[in-house]
Amino acid sequence: MSDEPVVPISPRPPRRDWGWGVRAGLPALVVFLFGFTLGAYLAVARQAQTFTGGRVVDRPRDEQSFSWPLRLTQRVNILVIGTDVTIGPRRQVLPVARADSLLLVSVDPENGKINALSIPRDTRAVIPGVGVSKINAAYAFGGPGLTVRAVEDLLGVRVDYYIKLGPASFARLVDAIGGVEVDVEKDMRYTDTWAGLRINLKKGLQVLDGAQAEGYIRFRHDALGDIGRVERQQKILLAIFRKLKNPAMLVRAPQLIRAFTDNTQTNLTLPEIMSLGMFALRLEEADIQVATLPGTFAPNFWEPDWSRARPLVLDYFHGVSPQVLAETTIELLNASGVPGLARRTAGRLERLGFRIVRIGTAKETAATTVIIDRAGKDAVTRLLAEFLGKPQILRQVQAADVDITVLLARDFAAVSSTLPRPTWP
């Protein structure tokens, strides 16, 4: 093993900021479809010119995920972050906030699906540069950038984009579509004067306005706690999706635009949101899967159950089963000139479930990393590329003693420290 120092992980900066910042805790599960449906409305109504504010901050990106006009071409993963408010001893709003809800969404155009994984805010995680903590603390320490990196390391999934927003926008979005019909499963009453939260709902089928809908999904004062809240978020997500697909909603596009942009920050560009929106509106309810990170309650933390979480993550975000992954043989050849790079990379990949059968040094160094698929292992090859920075893939199906060969070159050595470092046990 090489004793080279580990390069610190630096958060990727946001690329676009709409409006004047985020106010307080929003259920991320519902905002995702709002934003993308809004993008579709913009595409249909040709109202893209209404987005003239905000700022653009560039970062390295994968231009192959989208094409013009308005078409999603490959899977993208998007982290939706809802933040909470920290109240001081004098009832003042403090500048430090935590993530109130986290939703990692995989948009898969090849199979026509959206998979979403809700990550409980109390999930035990290793936050880069901080250490073991609840995952929602990452936002307080480093904003969206550090939150993205913490989620990447927790799940071993590359996050391409993020959307961050606050609670005022959720209530406004629900009001903008004229409320949402929900069958409230029981009477719900709760008052938190410090946080300005008042919940008073009766059991039964009813149309909830924005404030009532926010109370419904924020209620967690029962035996199920946060898990019950996540289930209610999933329930209201599908109810909102059904309403958004109604063509009559097109006339409400201006209200949706204002509600969405006032409290939203994202590194998605407007054309990308429009592309995602056009894709989302073609889906049916059966094409959307929502799950919660499996785990158990423990003192102070939600402890992930990785025996159940690993297969779920592989399925939701990569479309690969653990069995196929374990059966595929891989060799890593170091062509970077950096001692120990192949061995360190092998350790990281093995923790993700890849089967590394050989590690070696290439005969000469190379500038560009290449993955060679020798056995038609398309799904595993694409997954491997996700964890190696999406290098070039060559398909050379032929008899060989390994299924896949990876040539780790100088370009990989330069970016390897920024890639997910899974913390699975």
C-alpha positions as a Markdown table, in Angstrom:
| # | Residue | x | y | z |
|---|---|---|---|---|
| 1 | Met | 0.0 | 0.0 | 0.0 |
| 2 | Ser | 1.3 | 3.5 | -0.8 |
| 3 | Asp | 1.7 | 6.0 | 2.0 |
| 4 | Glu | 0.9 | 9.0 | -0.2 |
| 5 | Pro | -1.3 | 11.6 | 1.5 |
| 6 | Val | -5.0 | 11.6 | 0.7 |
| 7 | Val | -6.0 | 14.8 | -1.2 |
| 8 | Pro | -8.8 | 16.6 | 0.7 |
| 9 | Ile | -12.2 | 16.5 | -1.0 |
| 10 | Ser | -13.4 | 19.9 | -2.1 |
| 11 | Pro | -17.2 | 20.4 | -2.7 |
| 12 | Arg | -18.2 | 21.1 | -6.3 |
| 13 | Pro | -19.7 | 24.7 | -6.5 |
| 14 | Pro | -23.2 | 25.5 | -7.5 |
| 15 | Arg | -23.7 | 26.5 | -11.1 |
| 16 | Arg | -27.0 | 28.4 | -10.9 |
| 17 | Asp | -28.8 | 30.2 | -8.1 |
| 18 | Trp | -32.4 | 31.3 | -8.7 |
| 19 | Gly | -34.0 | 33.8 | -6.3 |
| 20 | Trp | -32.7 | 35.0 | -3.0 |
| 21 | Gly | -31.7 | 31.9 | -1.1 |
| 22 | Val | -33.4 | 29.2 | 0.9 |
| 23 | Arg | -35.6 | 29.9 | 4.0 |
| 24 | Ala | -36.4 | 26.7 | 5.9 |
| 25 | Gly | -37.1 | 23.0 | 5.8 |
| 26 | Leu | -38.7 | 21.6 | 2.7 |
| 27 | Pro | -39.8 | 18.0 | 1.9 |
| 28 | Ala | -37.6 | 17.2 | -1.0 |
| 29 | Leu | -39.7 | 14.3 | -2.2 |
| 30 | Val | -42.3 | 16.5 | -3.8 |
| 31 | Val | -40.2 | 19.3 | -5.1 |
| 32 | Phe | -38.4 | 17.2 | -7.6 |
| 33 | Leu | -41.4 | 16.6 | -9.8 |
| 34 | Phe | -42.6 | 20.2 | -9.4 |
| 35 | Gly | -39.3 | 21.4 | -10.8 |
| 36 | Phe | -39.2 | 19.1 | -13.8 |
| 37 | Thr | -42.9 | 19.5 | -14.6 |
| 38 | Leu | -42.2 | 23.2 | -14.5 |
| 39 | Gly | -39.4 | 22.7 | -17.0 |
| 40 | Ala | -41.9 | 20.9 | -19.3 |
| 41 | Tyr | -44.4 | 23.8 | -19.0 |
| 42 | Leu | -41.6 | 26.2 | -19.9 |
| 43 | Ala | -40.8 | 24.2 | -23.0 |
| 44 | Val | -44.4 | 24.0 | -24.1 |
| 45 | Ala | -45.3 | 27.6 | -23.2 |
| 46 | Arg | -42.0 | 29.0 | -24.5 |
| 47 | Gln | -41.5 | 31.1 | -21.4 |
| 48 | Ala | -37.9 | 30.4 | -20.8 |
| 49 | Gln | -37.2 | 34.1 | -21.0 |
| 50 | Thr | -38.8 | 34.6 | -17.6 |
| 51 | Phe | -35.6 | 33.2 | -16.0 |
| 52 | Thr | -33.3 | 36.2 | -16.2 |
| 53 | Gly | -32.0 | 36.5 | -12.7 |
| 54 | Gly | -29.6 | 34.4 | -10.7 |
| 55 | Arg | -25.9 | 33.7 | -11.3 |
| 56 | Val | -24.0 | 31.0 | -13.1 |
| 57 | Val | -21.0 | 29.3 | -11.6 |
| 58 | Asp | -19.3 | 26.8 | -13.9 |
| 59 | Arg | -18.0 | 23.4 | -12.8 |
| 60 | Pro | -16.8 | 20.3 | -14.7 |
| 61 | Arg | -19.8 | 18.6 | -16.2 |
| 62 | Asp | -20.8 | 15.7 | -18.4 |
| 63 | Glu | -22.2 | 17.2 | -21.7 |
| 64 | Gln | -23.2 | 13.8 | -22.9 |
| 65 | Ser | -26.2 | 13.6 | -20.5 |
| 66 | Phe | -28.3 | 16.0 | -22.5 |
| 67 | Ser | -28.7 | 16.9 | -26.2 |
| 68 | Trp | -30.6 | 19.6 | -28.0 |
| 69 | Pro | -33.5 | 20.0 | -28.5 |
| 70 | Leu | -34.6 | 19.1 | -25.0 |
| 71 | Arg | -33.6 | 15.4 | -24.7 |
| 72 | Leu | -32.2 | 13.5 | -21.8 |
| 73 | Thr | -29.7 | 11.0 | -23.2 |
| 74 | Gln | -28.4 | 9.1 | -20.2 |
| 75 | Arg | -29.0 | 8.5 | -16.5 |
| 76 | Val | -28.4 | 11.4 | -14.2 |
| 77 | Asn | -28.5 | 11.5 | -10.4 |
| 78 | Ile | -29.9 | 14.5 | -8.6 |
| 79 | Leu | -29.8 | 15.3 | -4.9 |
| 80 | Val | -32.8 | 17.3 | -3.6 |
| 81 | Ile | -32.0 | 19.1 | -0.3 |
| 82 | Gly | -34.5 | 20.7 | 2.0 |
| 83 | Thr | -33.1 | 22.8 | 4.8 |
| 84 | Asp | -34.4 | 23.5 | 8.2 |
| 85 | Val | -34.2 | 26.6 | 10.5 |
| 86 | Thr | -32.1 | 26.8 | 13.6 |
| 87 | Ile | -33.8 | 29.0 | 16.3 |
| 88 | Gly | -31.6 | 30.8 | 18.8 |
| 89 | Pro | -32.4 | 31.3 | 22.5 |
| 90 | Arg | -34.0 | 34.6 | 21.7 |
| 91 | Arg | -36.2 | 33.1 | 19.0 |
| 92 | Gln | -34.0 | 34.5 | 16.3 |
| 93 | Val | -33.2 | 32.6 | 13.1 |
| 94 | Leu | -29.6 | 31.6 | 13.2 |
| 95 | Pro | -27.5 | 31.6 | 9.9 |
| 96 | Val | -26.6 | 27.9 | 10.4 |
| 97 | Ala | -29.1 | 25.4 | 9.1 |
| 98 | Arg | -29.2 | 21.6 | 8.6 |
| 99 | Ala | -30.7 | 19.5 | 5.9 |
| 100 | Asp | -34.3 | 18.7 | 6.9 |
| 101 | Ser | -34.8 | 16.2 | 4.1 |
| 102 | Leu | -32.6 | 14.5 | 1.5 |
| 103 | Leu | -33.8 | 12.7 | -1.6 |
| 104 | Leu | -31.4 | 11.2 | -4.1 |
| 105 | Val | -33.2 | 10.8 | -7.5 |
| 106 | Ser | -32.0 | 8.7 | -10.5 |
| 107 | Val | -33.5 | 9.7 | -13.8 |
| 108 | Asp | -33.1 | 6.8 | -16.2 |
| 109 | Pro | -34.1 | 7.6 | -19.8 |
| 110 | Glu | -33.0 | 4.2 | -21.1 |
| 111 | Asn | -35.6 | 2.3 | -19.1 |
| 112 | Gly | -38.1 | 5.2 | -18.7 |
| 113 | Lys | -38.0 | 5.3 | -14.9 |
| 114 | Ile | -37.4 | 7.6 | -12.0 |
| 115 | Asn | -36.0 | 6.0 | -8.8 |
| 116 | Ala | -35.8 | 8.0 | -5.6 |
| 117 | Leu | -34.2 | 7.1 | -2.3 |
| 118 | Ser | -35.1 | 9.1 | 0.8 |
| 119 | Ile | -32.2 | 9.3 | 3.3 |
| 120 | Pro | -33.4 | 9.9 | 6.9 |
| 121 | Arg | -31.8 | 13.0 | 8.2 |
| 122 | Asp | -30.4 | 11.2 | 11.3 |
| 123 | Thr | -28.5 | 8.6 | 9.2 |
| 124 | Arg | -25.1 | 7.9 | 10.6 |
| 125 | Ala | -22.5 | 9.0 | 8.0 |
| 126 | Val | -18.8 | 10.0 | 7.7 |
| 127 | Ile | -18.8 | 13.6 | 6.6 |
| 128 | Pro | -15.5 | 14.5 | 4.7 |
| 129 | Gly | -13.4 | 16.7 | 6.9 |
| 130 | Val | -15.7 | 16.4 | 9.8 |
| 131 | Gly | -16.0 | 12.8 | 10.8 |
| 132 | Val | -18.9 | 10.6 | 12.0 |
| 133 | Ser | -22.2 | 12.6 | 12.4 |
| 134 | Lys | -25.8 | 12.7 | 11.3 |
| 135 | Ile | -25.8 | 13.2 | 7.6 |
| 136 | Asn | -28.0 | 16.4 | 7.9 |
| 137 | Ala | -25.1 | 18.1 | 9.6 |
| 138 | Ala | -23.1 | 18.2 | 6.3 |
| 139 | Tyr | -25.2 | 21.1 | 5.1 |
| 140 | Ala | -24.3 | 23.2 | 8.2 |
| 141 | Phe | -20.6 | 22.5 | 7.8 |
| 142 | Gly | -20.3 | 23.0 | 4.0 |
| 143 | Gly | -23.6 | 23.7 | 2.3 |
| 144 | Pro | -24.8 | 21.8 | -0.8 |
| 145 | Gly | -21.3 | 20.9 | -1.9 |
| 146 | Leu | -20.4 | 19.0 | 1.3 |
| 147 | Thr | -23.8 | 17.5 | 1.4 |
| 148 | Val | -23.4 | 16.1 | -2.0 |
| 149 | Arg | -20.0 | 14.6 | -1.1 |
| 150 | Ala | -21.4 | 13.1 | 2.1 |
| 151 | Val | -24.2 | 11.4 | 0.2 |
| 152 | Glu | -21.8 | 10.2 | -2.5 |
| 153 | Asp | -19.5 | 8.6 | 0.1 |
| 154 | Leu | -22.5 | 7.1 | 2.1 |
| 155 | Leu | -24.0 | 5.4 | -0.9 |
| 156 | Gly | -21.1 | 5.1 | -3.4 |
| 157 | Val | -23.2 | 6.9 | -6.0 |
| 158 | Arg | -22.0 | 9.8 | -8.2 |
| 159 | Val | -24.3 | 12.8 | -7.7 |
| 160 | Asp | -24.4 | 14.9 | -10.9 |
| 161 | Tyr | -26.6 | 17.8 | -9.8 |
| 162 | Tyr | -28.5 | 19.2 | -6.8 |
| 163 | Ile | -31.6 | 21.2 | -6.1 |
| 164 | Lys | -31.8 | 23.1 | -2.8 |
| 165 | Leu | -34.9 | 24.9 | -1.5 |
| 166 | Gly | -36.9 | 25.8 | 1.5 |
| 167 | Pro | -40.4 | 25.3 | 3.1 |
| 168 | Ala | -42.0 | 28.5 | 1.8 |
| 169 | Ser | -41.6 | 27.3 | -1.7 |
| 170 | Phe | -43.4 | 24.0 | -1.0 |
| 171 | Ala | -46.5 | 25.6 | 0.4 |
| 172 | Arg | -46.5 | 28.1 | -2.5 |
| 173 | Leu | -46.2 | 25.3 | -5.0 |
| 174 | Val | -49.1 | 23.4 | -3.6 |
| 175 | Asp | -51.2 | 26.6 | -3.6 |
| 176 | Ala | -50.1 | 27.3 | -7.2 |
| 177 | Ile | -51.7 | 24.1 | -8.4 |
| 178 | Gly | -54.9 | 24.7 | -6.4 |
| 179 | Gly | -54.2 | 22.3 | -3.5 |
| 180 | Val | -53.8 | 18.6 | -3.5 |
| 181 | Glu | -56.2 | 15.8 | -2.6 |
| 182 | Val | -55.0 | 13.5 | 0.2 |
| 183 | Asp | -56.7 | 10.8 | 2.3 |
| 184 | Val | -55.3 | 11.8 | 5.7 |
| 185 | Glu | -54.9 | 8.6 | 7.6 |
| 186 | Lys | -55.7 | 9.9 | 11.1 |
| 187 | Asp | -56.3 | 13.1 | 13.1 |
| 188 | Met | -53.1 | 15.1 | 13.4 |
| 189 | Arg | -52.5 | 17.9 | 15.9 |
| 190 | Tyr | -49.3 | 19.5 | 16.9 |
| 191 | Thr | -48.1 | 23.0 | 17.7 |
| 192 | Asp | -44.5 | 24.3 | 17.8 |
| 193 | Thr | -44.6 | 28.0 | 18.4 |
| 194 | Trp | -40.8 | 28.3 | 18.2 |
| 195 | Ala | -40.7 | 26.9 | 14.7 |
| 196 | Gly | -44.0 | 28.5 | 13.7 |
| 197 | Leu | -45.6 | 25.1 | 13.0 |
| 198 | Arg | -49.3 | 24.5 | 13.6 |
| 199 | Ile | -50.8 | 21.2 | 12.5 |
| 200 | Asn | -54.6 | 20.6 | 12.8 |
| 201 | Leu | -55.9 | 18.0 | 10.4 |
| 202 | Lys | -58.9 | 15.7 | 10.5 |
| 203 | Lys | -58.9 | 12.1 | 9.3 |
| 204 | Gly | -60.4 | 11.6 | 5.8 |
| 205 | Leu | -60.2 | 12.4 | 2.1 |
| 206 | Gln | -59.8 | 16.2 | 1.6 |
| 207 | Val | -58.1 | 18.9 | -0.5 |
| 208 | Leu | -55.1 | 20.4 | 1.4 |
| 209 | Asp | -53.8 | 23.9 | 0.8 |
| 210 | Gly | -50.1 | 24.7 | 1.0 |
| 211 | Ala | -49.9 | 25.2 | 4.7 |
| 212 | Gln | -52.0 | 22.1 | 5.5 |
| 213 | Ala | -49.9 | 20.0 | 3.1 |
| 214 | Glu | -46.7 | 21.2 | 4.7 |
| 215 | Gly | -48.1 | 20.3 | 8.1 |
| 216 | Tyr | -49.1 | 16.8 | 6.8 |
| 217 | Ile | -45.7 | 15.9 | 5.6 |
| 218 | Arg | -43.8 | 17.4 | 8.5 |
| 219 | Phe | -45.9 | 15.7 | 11.2 |
| 220 | Arg | -43.8 | 13.0 | 12.9 |
| 221 | His | -45.2 | 13.0 | 16.5 |
| 222 | Asp | -46.3 | 9.4 | 16.5 |
| 223 | Ala | -44.8 | 5.9 | 16.9 |
| 224 | Leu | -43.2 | 6.0 | 13.5 |
| 225 | Gly | -41.4 | 9.3 | 13.9 |
| 226 | Asp | -39.3 | 10.4 | 10.9 |
| 227 | Ile | -40.1 | 7.1 | 9.0 |
| 228 | Gly | -43.8 | 7.9 | 9.2 |
| 229 | Arg | -43.1 | 11.3 | 7.8 |
| 230 | Val | -41.1 | 9.9 | 4.9 |
| 231 | Glu | -44.1 | 7.6 | 4.1 |
| 232 | Arg | -46.4 | 10.6 | 4.1 |
| 233 | Gln | -44.1 | 12.4 | 1.8 |
| 234 | Gln | -44.1 | 9.5 | -0.6 |
| 235 | Lys | -47.9 | 9.4 | -0.5 |
| 236 | Ile | -48.3 | 13.1 | -1.3 |
| 237 | Leu | -45.6 | 12.9 | -4.0 |
| 238 | Leu | -47.8 | 10.6 | -6.1 |
| 239 | Ala | -50.9 | 12.7 | -5.5 |
| 240 | Ile | -49.1 | 15.8 | -6.7 |
| 241 | Phe | -47.7 | 14.0 | -9.7 |
| 242 | Arg | -51.2 | 12.9 | -10.7 |
| 243 | Lys | -52.4 | 16.5 | -10.6 |
| 244 | Leu | -49.3 | 17.9 | -12.4 |
| 245 | Lys | -49.9 | 15.6 | -15.4 |
| 246 | Asn | -53.3 | 17.1 | -15.9 |
| 247 | Pro | -53.1 | 19.3 | -19.1 |
| 248 | Ala | -55.2 | 21.9 | -17.3 |
| 249 | Met | -52.2 | 22.7 | -15.2 |
| 250 | Leu | -50.5 | 24.4 | -18.1 |
| 251 | Val | -52.6 | 27.6 | -17.5 |
| 252 | Arg | -51.0 | 27.8 | -14.0 |
| 253 | Ala | -47.4 | 27.8 | -15.4 |
| 254 | Pro | -46.8 | 31.5 | -14.4 |
| 255 | Gln | -47.7 | 30.8 | -10.8 |
| 256 | Leu | -45.6 | 27.6 | -10.8 |
| 257 | Ile | -42.6 | 29.6 | -12.2 |
| 258 | Arg | -42.8 | 32.2 | -9.5 |
| 259 | Ala | -43.3 | 29.7 | -6.7 |
| 260 | Phe | -40.4 | 27.5 | -7.8 |
| 261 | Thr | -37.8 | 30.1 | -8.5 |
| 262 | Asp | -38.2 | 32.3 | -5.5 |
| 263 | Asn | -36.5 | 29.9 | -3.1 |
| 264 | Thr | -34.5 | 27.6 | -5.3 |
| 265 | Gln | -30.8 | 27.1 | -5.8 |
| 266 | Thr | -29.6 | 24.5 | -8.3 |
| 267 | Asn | -26.6 | 23.7 | -10.6 |
| 268 | Leu | -29.0 | 22.5 | -13.3 |
| 269 | Thr | -29.3 | 24.9 | -16.2 |
| 270 | Leu | -32.7 | 25.9 | -17.6 |
| 271 | Pro | -32.4 | 23.8 | -20.8 |
| 272 | Glu | -31.5 | 20.8 | -18.6 |
| 273 | Ile | -34.5 | 21.3 | -16.4 |
| 274 | Met | -36.7 | 21.6 | -19.5 |
| 275 | Ser | -35.2 | 18.4 | -20.8 |
| 276 | Leu | -35.9 | 16.6 | -17.5 |
| 277 | Gly | -39.4 | 18.0 | -17.4 |
| 278 | Met | -40.3 | 16.8 | -20.9 |
| 279 | Phe | -39.1 | 13.3 | -19.8 |
| 280 | Ala | -41.0 | 13.4 | -16.5 |
| 281 | Leu | -44.3 | 14.2 | -18.1 |
| 282 | Arg | -44.1 | 11.1 | -20.3 |
| 283 | Leu | -44.1 | 8.8 | -17.2 |
| 284 | Glu | -46.9 | 7.1 | -15.4 |
| 285 | Glu | -47.1 | 6.5 | -11.7 |
| 286 | Ala | -45.8 | 2.9 | -12.1 |
| 287 | Asp | -42.6 | 4.4 | -13.6 |
| 288 | Ile | -41.7 | 6.1 | -10.3 |
| 289 | Gln | -40.2 | 4.1 | -7.5 |
| 290 | Val | -39.6 | 5.7 | -4.0 |
| 291 | Ala | -37.9 | 3.9 | -1.1 |
| 292 | Thr | -36.3 | 4.8 | 2.2 |
| 293 | Leu | -32.7 | 3.8 | 3.0 |
| 294 | Pro | -33.1 | 0.6 | 4.9 |
| 295 | Gly | -32.0 | 0.7 | 8.5 |
| 296 | Thr | -32.9 | 0.6 | 12.2 |
| 297 | Phe | -33.3 | 3.1 | 15.0 |
| 298 | Ala | -30.3 | 3.4 | 17.3 |
| 299 | Pro | -29.3 | 5.9 | 20.0 |
| 300 | Asn | -28.8 | 9.2 | 18.3 |
| 301 | Phe | -28.7 | 7.7 | 14.7 |
| 302 | Trp | -30.5 | 5.9 | 12.0 |
| 303 | Glu | -28.2 | 3.0 | 11.3 |
| 304 | Pro | -28.3 | 1.8 | 7.6 |
| 305 | Asp | -28.8 | -1.9 | 7.1 |
| 306 | Trp | -26.2 | -2.5 | 4.3 |
| 307 | Ser | -27.3 | -6.1 | 3.7 |
| 308 | Arg | -30.6 | -4.6 | 2.3 |
| 309 | Ala | -29.2 | -1.2 | 1.2 |
| 310 | Arg | -26.5 | -2.4 | -1.1 |
| 311 | Pro | -28.8 | -4.3 | -3.5 |
| 312 | Leu | -31.3 | -1.4 | -3.4 |
| 313 | Val | -28.7 | 1.1 | -4.3 |
| 314 | Leu | -27.3 | -1.0 | -7.1 |
| 315 | Asp | -30.8 | -1.5 | -8.5 |
| 316 | Tyr | -32.0 | 2.1 | -8.1 |
| 317 | Phe | -29.0 | 3.9 | -9.4 |
| 318 | His | -27.1 | 1.5 | -11.6 |
| 319 | Gly | -29.6 | -1.2 | -12.8 |
| 320 | Val | -27.2 | -4.0 | -11.7 |
| 321 | Ser | -27.7 | -6.9 | -9.4 |
| 322 | Pro | -25.1 | -7.8 | -6.7 |
| 323 | Gln | -24.9 | -11.3 | -8.3 |
| 324 | Val | -23.9 | -10.0 | -11.8 |
| 325 | Leu | -21.4 | -7.6 | -10.2 |
| 326 | Ala | -19.8 | -10.4 | -8.2 |
| 327 | Glu | -19.5 | -12.7 | -11.2 |
| 328 | Thr | -17.7 | -10.2 | -13.4 |
| 329 | Thr | -13.9 | -10.4 | -13.2 |
| 330 | Ile | -11.9 | -7.1 | -13.5 |
| 331 | Glu | -8.2 | -6.3 | -13.8 |
| 332 | Leu | -6.7 | -2.9 | -13.0 |
| 333 | Leu | -3.5 | -1.8 | -14.7 |
| 334 | Asn | -1.7 | 1.3 | -13.5 |
| 335 | Ala | -0.6 | 3.5 | -16.4 |
| 336 | Ser | -0.5 | 6.8 | -14.5 |
| 337 | Gly | 3.0 | 6.7 | -13.2 |
| 338 | Val | 1.6 | 7.3 | -9.7 |
| 339 | Pro | 2.7 | 4.5 | -7.3 |
| 340 | Gly | -0.1 | 2.7 | -5.5 |
| 341 | Leu | -3.0 | 4.2 | -7.6 |
| 342 | Ala | -4.3 | 0.8 | -8.8 |
| 343 | Arg | -4.2 | -0.8 | -5.4 |
| 344 | Arg | -6.0 | 2.1 | -3.7 |
| 345 | Thr | -8.6 | 2.1 | -6.5 |
| 346 | Ala | -9.1 | -1.6 | -6.2 |
| 347 | Gly | -9.8 | -1.3 | -2.5 |
| 348 | Arg | -12.5 | 1.3 | -3.1 |
| 349 | Leu | -14.1 | -0.7 | -5.9 |
| 350 | Glu | -14.1 | -3.9 | -3.9 |
| 351 | Arg | -16.0 | -2.2 | -1.1 |
| 352 | Leu | -18.6 | -1.4 | -3.7 |
| 353 | Gly | -19.0 | -5.0 | -4.7 |
| 354 | Phe | -16.7 | -5.2 | -7.8 |
| 355 | Arg | -14.6 | -8.3 | -8.2 |
| 356 | Ile | -11.0 | -7.3 | -8.8 |
| 357 | Val | -9.0 | -10.4 | -9.7 |
| 358 | Arg | -5.7 | -8.8 | -10.8 |
| 359 | Ile | -3.7 | -5.6 | -10.1 |
| 360 | Gly | -0.7 | -4.7 | -12.2 |
| 361 | Thr | 1.4 | -2.0 | -13.9 |
| 362 | Ala | 1.0 | -1.2 | -17.5 |
| 363 | Lys | 4.1 | -1.5 | -19.8 |
| 364 | Glu | 4.0 | 2.3 | -20.3 |
| 365 | Thr | 2.2 | 5.3 | -19.0 |
| 366 | Ala | -0.8 | 6.8 | -20.8 |
| 367 | Ala | -2.7 | 10.1 | -20.7 |
| 368 | Thr | -6.3 | 8.8 | -21.0 |
| 369 | Thr | -8.0 | 6.2 | -18.9 |
| 370 | Val | -9.8 | 3.4 | -20.8 |
| 371 | Ile | -12.2 | 0.6 | -19.8 |
| 372 | Ile | -12.0 | -2.4 | -22.1 |
| 373 | Asp | -15.1 | -4.6 | -22.1 |
| 374 | Arg | -14.0 | -8.1 | -23.3 |
| 375 | Ala | -17.1 | -10.1 | -22.5 |
| 376 | Gly | -20.1 | -7.9 | -23.4 |
| 377 | Lys | -20.7 | -6.8 | -19.7 |
| 378 | Asp | -22.4 | -3.6 | -20.7 |
| 379 | Ala | -24.2 | -2.9 | -17.3 |
| 380 | Val | -21.1 | -3.6 | -15.2 |
| 381 | Thr | -18.9 | -1.6 | -17.6 |
| 382 | Arg | -21.2 | 1.5 | -17.3 |
| 383 | Leu | -21.3 | 1.1 | -13.6 |
| 384 | Leu | -17.6 | 0.9 | -13.4 |
| 385 | Ala | -17.3 | 4.0 | -15.5 |
| 386 | Glu | -19.5 | 5.9 | -13.1 |
| 387 | Phe | -17.0 | 5.3 | -10.3 |
| 388 | Leu | -14.0 | 6.1 | -12.4 |
| 389 | Gly | -15.1 | 9.5 | -13.7 |
| 390 | Lys | -16.8 | 8.3 | -16.9 |
| 391 | Pro | -13.7 | 7.5 | -18.9 |
| 392 | Gln | -13.6 | 6.1 | -22.5 |
| 393 | Ile | -15.1 | 2.7 | -23.0 |
| 394 | Leu | -13.9 | 0.2 | -25.6 |
| 395 | Arg | -15.8 | -2.9 | -26.5 |
| 396 | Gln | -13.5 | -5.7 | -27.6 |
| 397 | Val | -15.4 | -8.9 | -27.1 |
| 398 | Gln | -12.9 | -11.7 | -27.3 |
| 399 | Ala | -11.6 | -14.7 | -25.4 |
| 400 | Ala | -9.7 | -13.5 | -22.3 |
| 401 | Asp | -9.0 | -14.6 | -18.7 |
| 402 | Val | -10.8 | -11.5 | -17.4 |
| 403 | Asp | -14.1 | -9.8 | -18.4 |
| 404 | Ile | -13.0 | -6.2 | -18.1 |
| 405 | Thr | -9.6 | -4.5 | -18.2 |
| 406 | Val | -9.2 | -1.0 | -16.8 |
| 407 | Leu | -6.2 | 1.1 | -17.8 |
| 408 | Leu | -5.8 | 3.8 | -15.1 |
| 409 | Ala | -4.0 | 6.7 | -16.7 |
| 410 | Arg | -2.7 | 10.2 | -15.8 |
| 411 | Asp | -6.2 | 11.8 | -16.2 |
| 412 | Phe | -7.6 | 9.5 | -13.5 |
| 413 | Ala | -4.8 | 10.2 | -11.1 |
| 414 | Ala | -5.7 | 13.9 | -11.3 |
| 415 | Val | -9.4 | 13.4 | -10.4 |
| 416 | Ser | -9.4 | 10.2 | -8.3 |
| 417 | Ser | -9.6 | 12.2 | -5.0 |
| 418 | Thr | -12.8 | 13.8 | -6.1 |
| 419 | Leu | -14.7 | 10.6 | -6.8 |
| 420 | Pro | -17.0 | 8.9 | -4.2 |
| 421 | Arg | -15.2 | 7.2 | -1.3 |
| 422 | Pro | -17.8 | 4.7 | 0.0 |
| 423 | Thr | -18.0 | 4.3 | 3.7 |
| 424 | Trp | -19.9 | 1.0 | 3.7 |
| 425 | Pro | -18.8 | -1.4 | 6.4 |
